[in-house]
Amino acid sequence: MLNNKVEICGVNTSKLPVLKNEEKKALFERILQGDQEARQEYIYSNLRLVLSIIQRFNNRGEYVDDIFQVGCVGLIKAIDNFDITQGVQFSTYAVPMIIGEIRRYLRDNNSIRVSRSLRDTAYKALQVKERIINNTSKEPTMEEIAKELNIAKEEVLFALDSIQDPISLFEPVYHDGGDTIFVMDKVKDEKNTDITWLENLSLSEAIKRLNNREKHILNLRFFEGKTQMEVAEEIGISQAQVSRLEKNALKNMKKYIK
């Protein structure tokens, strides 16, 4: 995709600076004080991150300059919303923001257009599916959804397929200050694959350090395999609060890893 291109959107990529962590931290402190010059320098120093990400979108038929510009929009959003008190690397926070921005651009500019009527059918099918799940706690079949809508099963399948678009598990779907909720947070984990790092820990000792609410949330999330939304509904708080409590609980457990 890049074809060894050195200049993108007027930027000579071979001369992009590489800053040390201390330099980046000092720049961000200036940004927080309203220093626009520091903000521009921070953006420029992170363009290599955008370049590395757009490599993933080869063979999409899009101009590299366009994808690069969209990635820069994601980078700027990440800088404007980054919370240094969360104790994570900026790149860890910025990557899903940049990827999400590019994916939205590609979806919005997809040459394959889905008709309004087909989309309406798909969204009605999703509403029926959600209603049946809420009423029966069971995933409905295509036949059941089609019967509710009084249309053919094939029409339901075709409509739902038309609105599908692969996304990264790390694409952000909600952002509340420093609490970003990613797609993976909304996906039920049947095999607990997102906590494999816990397998070799002394769980009993670490869990003892948590309060009852944190223990309950981790049990629902990682042992019963419920989504954050399901946990939020069960204990009567928001999904953002569940996300915050979950992250804090895991962070506290790491302190007592043997």
Secondary structure as UniProt FT lines:
FT   TURN            3..4
FT   STRAND          7..8
FT   TURN            9..10
FT   STRAND          11..12
FT   HELIX           13..15
FT   HELIX           21..32
FT   TURN            33..34
FT   HELIX           36..45
FT   HELIX           47..54
FT   HELIX           55..57
FT   TURN            58..59
FT   HELIX           64..81
FT   HELIX           84..86
FT   HELIX           90..108
FT   HELIX           116..136
FT   HELIX           142..149
FT   HELIX           153..162
FT   TURN            169..170
FT   STRAND          172..176
FT   TURN            177..178
FT   STRAND          179..182
FT   HELIX           183..186
FT   HELIX           193..198
FT   TURN            199..200
FT   HELIX           203..208
FT   HELIX           212..218
FT   HELIX           219..223
FT   HELIX           228..235
FT   HELIX           239..254
FT   TURN            255..256
//
